[in-house]
Structure formats: C-alpha cells, structure tokens
Amino acid sequence: MEATSNYTPRMYRRIVFSAAQGVSFAEAAEALAELGELKLLPKRIWRAVQRIGEERVEECRAAAAKYEQLSLPARRQSPVEQVPRVACVQMDGGRFQKRERIAGETGSQRLAGEPDESDSATADDGFWREYKAGVLLSMVSQTHALDPCPELPATFVDPGKMREIAREIKGFTSESQVSVQADEEAGADFKERLGRPEMLVKSVVATSGDVAAFGPLLATAAYERGFHAAERKAFVADGSSTNWSVWRQYFAAYTPILDFVHALMYVYAGAMAGRAAHDGWLHYRDWAQWLWGGDVDRVLAALQQRQLELGVPDKKETGTPRAQVTSSLNYLTNQRERMKYQEYRQQGLPLTSSPIESTIKQINRRIKGTEKFWSDGADPMLHLVADRLSQTNVIDNFWSRRLDRLTQAASYHQAGQKTKRDLRPFR
C-alpha cells in the first residue's frame, strides 16, 4: 500500500487504464466494478487519475527541460541503440470545453479542476479551448531513383469519391475550415500506392498547454526515440502557421511536407470555382496531376490565370468564386516549398497526415463532448490518453519508475524511524 493512499500500485494502474480507455469517469467506474470487482465513485476515480496524471505531466516537463539544456550536437545523437530508418513527426490540434466553476454555486462542492461530465452540463457552462497533439511514427521504406508512383491515385480522379471528400469542405475559405475527415477518407487509397512507407511503431504526445509548451514536449519525445539521428526524417502537417513554427524551431532538419490531401482540396476548390461541374472537373484533373507530380508552379500559374479571369475580390469578400480562388492561391503559395511530392515519394517519405487525424479522433472520444467540461484536469488526462494510444513501452516504464520511487521512499522512511529509535535515550 502507498503511505498516502488507499490504493496499491496495481489498483492505481487499473483505475488509470479504465479512466483513459473509457469515455467518462462514470463508465470507468462501471468497468472497474464489473471487471475488476472494484467499486469506486467517479469522483474518487477522478482524484486518483488526477494524481497520476499530474505525475506524468511533471515527468514530461522535467524531461523537456533536460532536453533543452543539451547542446545542438548532443540533441542530434540518439539515446537509444535502435534508430528508425524513417522517422516521421506529425502534429495537429483538437478542442475541448473548459470552464472555471466556483464551488457551491450549484449546491455541490466541485473540486478545483474536476471535470463535469453530468447530463445537466450545457455548452453555456464553458468555452472551447485548443489542445495540441503529435504522433511520432517509426517507418521503413526504400528510396527510388525514379518516381515509384507517377500517376495520381484513382481515388482522386474518381468524381464520386471526390464529391464525398469535397462535401466535407464545401464552401471553405480558409485552412481552418478544411475538414479533417478529408485525410481519413482519402488515406485508404495511399495504402495501395507503390513506394508507400510502412509504419512500425506509433507514440503520441498531447497537452492543453500552448505551442511554447508543446514544442519542447514533442521534440523531447522524438529525441527519446532516436528520431533526430535518423537519416531520413519528415515533418508532416497541414498549413497551420502553428505547425510550421514548431517545425522551424524544433524540427528544421526534418523534410517539411504539407499534407497532400489538404493541398489537393485547395486545388479542387480553385479549379471548380465559378465553373460548371464538367468544365471544372477537367481543369481539376489536370491540376491535381500536376500537384501530385510536384509541379506546383504550374498549378500556381493556372490559379493566377483564373484569378485574372474572375478578378480580385474585395478585402472582406468571402464565399464567391473569385474569393475562393484567392484563398487557394494564397494557401498554395505560402506552402510552395512543402509540396515536392515526387521527391518525397522517391525518398520513401509519407505524404499525408492521416495518422494524426485519426489520433485526434481517438483523443476526442475521451476529452471532447457536449457534456464534458474541464478545467485544470484536462492536461493530466491528455497525457494519460496519449500514453494509452502509444505503442511504445511508455506506460510500463512509468509504472516501473513510480514503483521504484515508492519503494525507495518507503526504505528512507523505515530507515528514519529506525534511526529515531536508536537515538532514544536509555532510561
């Protein structure tokens, strides 16, 4: 037993797993009662999870601080023997609802940081906050003298399938409105393309902190897996400026790759803008093949010509064909150096950010919901959910370290008690 708790280390592990695996603390309580024969109120589960989650947060912060003290040459070294042949880092963001709740305002004494997952909670009780998440993928692939897949995959020249993808982003005018569904719906086709890298092991990092806190956590996680020492390494993300600020500061040695599906959606929107469906499709099909082949300048030239035909929109104009062309032109121009897709295929690098998109969905299952409101408890839970989604031995290592700390603390305590007894005066 732990001196400051009613739970054994094994009980703690079962509690944390159930809470991170399920969709709520109430569901975790049901699972523990049914499968673990451990009857606990959701509030007690939350307290236990909060304690362990805070320990993980502090561990990760300490590791990041230690990493940032390393010299640049030291950061490029691998602390592990096995360095991946291909290392890929991806990042994105999700949202959760947060509120500050005053104890007793509804007649209940809610602990600071305790989430409200009750049916009575409403959207008016909170506001949306963003969290950051990243995945680290070890991969294997071959390099190629020539493009192993020069033709655009069939998904992207199938009108029916493209309409399904486009339906998710209909009317978007900025990158923030591009649905993350696009990556996942199209991603299956990439599994069949020649030269596609094979994913081996995934690990996950997540925090409710800002980008200044997230960047060091992600870079540290990559360092700990030997990613910085890999010969081939890629950083894949959508066009968000936040993503590329992290790349510039922490992953500048990684090949920067704009998620292909996000780029393609802007090409599609620009080609279809102001045109009849058949005519727009013919233009899109050519532009998409140019994009796939890495001929970005040709795509930009076509968009510039289309802008001349439609005219330049007013500053506040949105939703019109000419505004959409401007949006596509600006987006692709800003990302021009990150769309060398033919070169990336020859290097055996990934082209899409579908792994981080699916990971965000998995995190949202636990964190996001119309009846979930968090305060300080979100960050500990995000760390624990990230651990659960990781395919490395991060969870086993944490519990092993924790048990060692507890054993050592107990030994010091017993030694101290013995010393006190030995020093008692004789009577």
C-alpha positions as CSV (number, residue, x, y, z in Angstrom):
1,M,0.0,0.0,0.0
2,E,1.1,3.6,-0.6
3,A,1.5,5.6,2.6
4,T,-0.6,8.4,1.3
5,S,-3.3,6.4,-0.4
6,N,-5.8,3.6,0.0
7,Y,-4.7,2.2,-3.4
8,T,-1.9,-0.3,-4.2
9,P,0.2,0.5,-7.3
10,R,-1.6,-2.2,-9.1
11,M,-5.0,-0.7,-8.2
12,Y,-3.8,2.7,-9.4
13,R,-2.8,1.2,-12.7
14,R,-6.2,-0.4,-13.2
15,I,-8.0,2.8,-12.3
16,V,-5.9,4.9,-14.7
17,F,-6.3,2.5,-17.6
18,S,-10.1,2.3,-17.2
19,A,-10.4,6.1,-17.0
20,A,-8.2,6.7,-20.0
21,Q,-9.8,3.9,-22.0
22,G,-13.4,4.8,-21.5
23,V,-15.4,7.9,-22.4
24,S,-16.1,9.1,-18.9
25,F,-15.3,8.6,-15.2
26,A,-18.8,7.1,-14.8
27,E,-18.0,4.5,-17.5
28,A,-14.7,3.8,-15.8
29,A,-16.5,3.1,-12.5
30,E,-18.8,0.6,-14.2
31,A,-15.9,-1.2,-15.9
32,L,-13.9,-1.4,-12.6
33,A,-17.0,-2.7,-10.8
34,E,-17.8,-5.3,-13.4
35,L,-14.4,-6.5,-14.5
36,G,-12.1,-5.5,-11.6
37,E,-14.6,-6.0,-8.7
38,L,-13.5,-2.6,-7.5
39,K,-16.4,-0.3,-6.5
40,L,-15.4,3.3,-6.7
41,L,-17.4,6.6,-7.2
42,P,-16.5,8.5,-10.3
43,K,-15.2,11.3,-8.1
44,R,-12.7,9.0,-6.4
45,I,-11.6,7.7,-9.8
46,W,-11.0,11.3,-10.9
47,R,-8.9,12.1,-7.9
48,A,-6.7,9.0,-8.5
49,V,-6.4,9.8,-12.2
50,Q,-5.6,13.4,-11.5
51,R,-2.8,12.5,-9.1
52,I,-1.2,10.1,-11.6
53,G,-1.7,12.4,-14.5
54,E,0.0,15.2,-12.7
55,E,2.9,13.0,-12.1
56,R,3.1,12.2,-15.8
57,V,2.9,15.9,-16.6
58,E,5.8,16.7,-14.3
59,E,7.8,13.9,-15.7
60,C,7.3,15.1,-19.3
61,R,8.1,18.7,-18.3
62,A,11.3,17.7,-16.5
63,A,12.4,15.6,-19.5
64,A,11.7,18.5,-21.8
65,A,13.7,20.9,-19.6
66,K,16.6,18.4,-19.6
67,Y,16.5,18.1,-23.3
68,E,16.5,21.9,-23.9
69,Q,19.7,22.0,-21.8
70,L,21.5,19.8,-24.3
71,S,23.8,21.3,-26.9
72,L,22.7,21.1,-30.5
73,P,25.2,18.3,-31.4
74,A,24.0,16.3,-28.4
75,R,20.4,16.6,-29.5
76,R,21.3,15.0,-32.8
77,Q,22.6,12.0,-31.0
78,S,20.4,9.0,-30.2
79,P,20.0,7.9,-26.6
80,V,18.8,4.5,-27.8
81,E,20.6,1.9,-29.9
82,Q,17.8,1.4,-32.4
83,V,17.4,4.4,-34.7
84,P,14.4,4.2,-37.1
85,R,15.2,4.0,-40.8
86,V,12.5,6.6,-41.4
87,A,11.2,8.9,-38.7
88,C,8.0,10.9,-39.2
89,V,6.6,13.5,-36.8
90,Q,3.1,14.9,-37.3
91,M,1.1,17.4,-35.3
92,D,-2.4,18.9,-35.2
93,G,-4.8,20.3,-32.7
94,G,-8.2,19.4,-31.2
95,R,-10.7,21.2,-28.9
96,F,-12.2,20.6,-25.6
97,Q,-14.6,22.6,-23.4
98,K,-13.2,24.4,-20.3
99,R,-14.8,26.3,-17.5
100,E,-13.9,27.7,-14.2
101,R,-16.5,26.6,-11.7
102,I,-17.0,28.2,-8.2
103,A,-17.5,25.6,-5.5
104,G,-21.1,25.6,-4.2
105,E,-22.6,27.7,-7.0
106,T,-25.0,24.9,-7.9
107,G,-25.2,23.4,-4.5
108,S,-22.4,21.0,-4.9
109,Q,-18.8,21.2,-3.8
110,R,-16.8,20.6,-7.0
111,L,-13.1,20.3,-6.6
112,A,-10.8,22.7,-8.4
113,G,-10.0,21.1,-11.8
114,E,-12.6,18.4,-11.5
115,P,-14.5,17.9,-14.8
116,D,-18.2,17.9,-15.1
117,E,-19.5,15.0,-17.2
118,S,-23.1,15.2,-16.0
119,D,-26.1,15.2,-18.2
120,S,-27.1,18.6,-16.7
121,A,-24.0,20.3,-18.1
122,T,-24.6,22.6,-21.1
123,A,-22.5,24.4,-23.6
124,D,-23.3,27.7,-21.8
125,D,-21.2,26.4,-18.9
126,G,-17.9,26.5,-20.7
127,F,-15.9,27.7,-23.7
128,W,-13.8,26.0,-26.2
129,R,-10.0,25.7,-25.8
130,E,-7.5,24.0,-28.1
131,Y,-5.1,21.2,-27.2
132,K,-2.1,20.2,-29.2
133,A,-1.2,16.6,-30.2
134,G,1.6,14.9,-32.1
135,V,2.4,11.5,-33.3
136,L,5.8,10.0,-33.8
137,L,6.0,7.2,-36.4
138,S,8.9,4.9,-37.0
139,M,8.8,3.6,-40.6
140,V,10.6,1.5,-43.1
141,S,10.8,2.2,-46.9
142,Q,13.0,2.1,-49.9
143,T,14.4,5.0,-51.8
144,H,13.9,5.2,-55.6
145,A,15.8,6.6,-58.5
146,L,12.5,7.3,-60.3
147,D,9.1,8.2,-59.0
148,P,7.6,4.8,-57.9
149,C,4.0,6.1,-58.4
150,P,3.9,8.8,-61.0
151,E,0.1,8.6,-61.6
152,L,-2.4,10.2,-59.3
153,P,-4.1,7.5,-57.2
154,A,-7.6,6.5,-58.5
155,T,-9.4,8.0,-55.5
156,F,-8.5,11.5,-56.6
157,V,-9.7,11.1,-60.2
158,D,-13.0,9.4,-59.3
159,P,-15.8,12.1,-59.4
160,G,-18.0,10.2,-57.0
161,K,-15.2,9.8,-54.3
162,M,-14.0,13.3,-54.8
163,R,-17.6,14.6,-54.3
164,E,-17.7,12.7,-51.0
165,I,-14.4,14.4,-49.9
166,A,-15.4,17.8,-51.2
167,R,-18.8,17.6,-49.4
168,E,-16.8,17.7,-46.1
169,I,-15.2,21.0,-47.1
170,K,-17.9,22.6,-49.2
171,G,-17.7,26.4,-49.0
172,F,-14.4,26.6,-47.1
173,T,-12.5,29.8,-47.4
174,S,-9.5,29.2,-45.1
175,E,-7.5,26.3,-43.9
176,S,-9.3,26.2,-40.6
177,Q,-12.4,25.1,-42.3
178,V,-10.9,22.1,-44.1
179,S,-12.5,19.1,-42.5
180,V,-10.0,16.6,-41.0
181,Q,-12.3,13.9,-42.5
182,A,-10.7,14.5,-45.9
183,D,-7.4,12.9,-44.8
184,E,-9.0,9.8,-43.5
185,E,-11.4,9.2,-46.3
186,A,-8.7,9.6,-48.9
187,G,-6.0,8.0,-46.8
188,A,-7.0,4.4,-47.6
189,D,-6.0,4.8,-51.2
190,F,-2.5,5.7,-50.2
191,K,-2.1,2.3,-48.6
192,E,-2.1,0.7,-52.1
193,R,0.3,3.1,-53.8
194,L,3.8,1.8,-54.7
195,G,6.6,3.1,-52.6
196,R,4.4,3.9,-49.6
197,P,6.4,3.7,-46.3
198,E,5.3,1.0,-43.8
199,M,4.5,2.3,-40.3
200,L,6.1,0.3,-37.5
201,V,5.5,1.9,-34.1
202,K,3.5,5.0,-33.1
203,S,3.8,7.1,-30.0
204,V,1.6,10.1,-29.0
205,V,2.1,13.4,-27.2
206,A,-0.7,15.7,-26.1
207,T,-1.1,18.7,-23.9
208,S,-3.6,21.5,-23.2
209,G,-0.6,23.9,-23.0
210,D,0.2,26.4,-25.7
211,V,2.6,25.9,-28.5
212,A,5.5,27.1,-26.4
213,A,4.8,24.2,-24.0
214,F,4.0,21.7,-26.7
215,G,7.1,22.2,-28.9
216,P,9.6,21.0,-26.3
217,L,7.4,18.0,-25.4
218,L,7.2,16.9,-29.0
219,A,10.9,17.4,-29.6
220,T,11.9,15.6,-26.5
221,A,9.7,12.6,-27.4
222,A,11.3,12.5,-30.8
223,Y,14.8,12.6,-29.2
224,E,14.0,9.8,-26.8
225,R,13.1,7.5,-29.7
226,G,16.2,8.4,-31.6
227,F,14.3,10.2,-34.4
228,H,16.7,13.1,-34.6
229,A,19.5,10.7,-35.6
230,A,17.6,9.1,-38.4
231,E,19.0,9.5,-41.9
232,R,15.5,10.1,-43.4
233,K,13.0,12.1,-41.4
234,A,9.9,14.1,-42.2
235,F,7.6,16.5,-40.5
236,V,4.0,16.3,-42.0
237,A,1.2,18.7,-41.2
238,D,-1.5,20.9,-42.7
239,G,-0.9,24.5,-43.5
240,S,-1.5,26.0,-40.0
241,S,1.2,28.5,-39.1
242,T,1.4,27.0,-35.6
243,N,2.5,23.7,-37.1
244,W,5.3,25.3,-39.1
245,S,6.5,27.4,-36.2
246,V,7.1,24.2,-34.3
247,W,8.9,22.7,-37.3
248,R,11.2,25.8,-37.7
249,Q,12.1,25.8,-34.0
250,Y,12.5,22.1,-33.2
251,F,12.4,20.1,-36.4
252,A,14.2,22.2,-39.1
253,A,16.4,19.2,-40.0
254,Y,13.3,17.2,-41.0
255,T,11.9,17.3,-44.5
256,P,8.8,19.6,-44.3
257,I,5.8,18.1,-46.1
258,L,2.3,19.7,-46.4
259,D,-0.4,17.0,-46.1
260,F,-1.2,16.1,-49.7
261,V,-5.0,15.9,-49.1
262,H,-5.2,19.4,-47.7
263,A,-3.2,20.8,-50.6
264,L,-5.5,18.8,-53.1
265,M,-8.6,20.3,-51.5
266,Y,-7.4,23.8,-52.3
267,V,-6.6,22.8,-55.8
268,Y,-10.0,21.2,-56.2
269,A,-11.8,24.3,-54.8
270,G,-9.8,26.6,-57.1
271,A,-10.4,24.6,-60.2
272,M,-14.2,24.3,-59.6
273,A,-14.7,27.9,-58.5
274,G,-17.1,29.7,-60.9
275,R,-17.2,26.8,-63.4
276,A,-19.8,24.3,-64.5
277,A,-19.2,20.8,-62.9
278,H,-17.9,19.2,-66.1
279,D,-15.6,22.0,-67.1
280,G,-14.3,22.4,-63.5
281,W,-13.6,18.7,-63.3
282,L,-11.5,18.7,-66.4
283,H,-9.4,21.6,-65.0
284,Y,-9.1,19.9,-61.6
285,R,-8.0,16.6,-63.1
286,D,-5.0,18.3,-64.8
287,W,-4.2,20.5,-61.8
288,A,-4.3,17.5,-59.5
289,Q,-1.9,15.5,-61.6
290,W,0.5,18.5,-61.7
291,L,0.3,18.7,-57.9
292,W,0.9,15.0,-57.5
293,G,4.0,15.3,-59.7
294,G,5.4,18.2,-57.7
295,D,4.8,20.7,-60.5
296,V,3.5,23.3,-58.1
297,D,4.5,26.3,-60.1
298,R,2.3,25.1,-63.0
299,V,-0.7,24.9,-60.6
300,L,0.0,28.4,-59.2
301,A,0.2,29.7,-62.8
302,A,-3.2,28.2,-63.6
303,L,-4.7,29.7,-60.4
304,Q,-3.2,33.1,-61.2
305,Q,-4.8,33.0,-64.7
306,R,-8.1,32.0,-63.2
307,Q,-7.8,35.0,-60.8
308,L,-7.3,37.3,-63.8
309,E,-10.4,35.9,-65.4
310,L,-12.6,36.4,-62.3
311,G,-11.0,39.5,-60.8
312,V,-9.6,40.2,-57.4
313,P,-12.1,40.0,-54.5
314,D,-12.8,42.8,-52.0
315,K,-10.9,42.5,-48.7
316,K,-14.0,41.3,-46.8
317,E,-15.4,39.2,-49.6
318,T,-16.0,35.5,-48.8
319,G,-17.8,32.6,-50.5
320,T,-17.6,33.9,-54.0
321,P,-15.7,32.1,-56.8
322,R,-13.0,34.8,-57.0
323,A,-12.6,34.8,-53.2
324,Q,-12.2,31.0,-53.3
325,V,-9.5,31.3,-56.0
326,T,-7.7,33.9,-53.9
327,S,-7.9,31.6,-50.8
328,S,-6.5,28.6,-52.8
329,L,-3.8,30.8,-54.4
330,N,-2.6,32.2,-51.1
331,Y,-2.6,28.9,-49.3
332,L,-0.6,27.1,-52.0
333,T,1.8,30.0,-52.5
334,N,2.6,30.0,-48.8
335,Q,3.2,26.2,-48.8
336,R,5.0,26.1,-52.1
337,E,8.3,24.6,-50.7
338,R,6.5,21.8,-48.9
339,M,4.7,20.2,-51.9
340,K,7.6,18.5,-53.7
341,Y,5.6,15.2,-53.7
342,Q,7.5,13.5,-56.4
343,E,10.8,14.0,-54.5
344,Y,9.1,12.7,-51.3
345,R,8.0,9.5,-53.0
346,Q,11.5,8.9,-54.3
347,Q,12.8,9.4,-50.8
348,G,10.3,6.9,-49.4
349,L,8.6,9.5,-47.2
350,P,4.9,9.8,-46.2
351,L,2.6,12.3,-47.9
352,T,-0.4,12.5,-45.6
353,S,-1.2,13.4,-42.0
354,S,-3.9,10.8,-41.7
355,P,-2.2,9.2,-38.6
356,I,-2.5,12.4,-36.6
357,E,-6.0,13.0,-37.8
358,S,-7.2,9.6,-36.6
359,T,-5.3,10.1,-33.3
360,I,-7.2,13.4,-32.7
361,K,-10.4,11.5,-33.1
362,Q,-9.3,8.9,-30.6
363,I,-8.3,11.6,-28.1
364,N,-11.6,13.5,-28.7
365,R,-13.5,10.4,-27.7
366,R,-12.3,10.9,-24.2
367,I,-11.8,14.6,-24.0
368,K,-14.4,16.2,-26.2
369,G,-18.1,16.2,-25.9
370,T,-21.2,18.3,-25.4
371,E,-21.4,17.2,-21.7
372,K,-17.7,17.3,-20.9
373,F,-16.3,20.4,-19.2
374,W,-12.7,20.5,-17.9
375,S,-10.6,23.0,-16.0
376,D,-7.1,22.1,-14.7
377,G,-7.8,18.4,-15.1
378,A,-7.6,18.4,-18.9
379,D,-3.8,18.3,-19.2
380,P,-3.2,15.3,-16.9
381,M,-5.9,13.4,-18.7
382,L,-4.5,14.3,-22.1
383,H,-1.1,13.0,-21.1
384,L,-2.6,9.7,-19.9
385,V,-4.7,9.3,-23.0
386,A,-1.6,9.9,-25.2
387,D,0.2,7.2,-23.2
388,R,-2.6,4.8,-23.8
389,L,-2.6,5.4,-27.5
390,S,1.2,4.9,-27.8
391,Q,2.5,1.6,-29.0
392,T,5.8,2.0,-27.1
393,N,6.5,0.8,-23.6
394,V,5.9,4.3,-22.1
395,I,3.2,3.1,-19.7
396,D,5.2,0.1,-18.4
397,N,8.3,2.3,-17.9
398,F,6.3,4.9,-16.0
399,W,4.8,2.4,-13.5
400,S,8.2,0.8,-13.1
401,R,9.8,4.1,-12.2
402,R,6.9,5.0,-9.9
403,L,7.2,1.8,-8.0
404,D,10.9,2.3,-7.6
405,R,10.3,5.8,-6.2
406,L,7.7,4.4,-3.8
407,T,10.0,1.6,-2.7
408,Q,12.9,4.0,-2.2
409,A,10.7,6.4,-0.2
410,A,9.5,3.6,2.0
411,S,13.0,2.5,2.7
412,Y,14.1,6.0,3.7
413,H,11.0,6.3,5.9
414,Q,11.8,3.0,7.6
415,A,15.5,3.9,8.0
416,G,14.5,7.2,9.5
417,Q,12.2,5.5,12.0
418,K,14.9,3.1,13.0
419,T,17.4,5.9,13.5
420,K,14.9,7.7,15.8
421,R,14.5,4.5,17.9
422,D,18.3,4.0,18.0
423,L,18.8,7.6,19.2
424,R,16.3,7.4,22.1
425,P,18.0,7.9,25.5
426,F,18.2,4.9,27.8
427,R,16.1,5.1,31.0
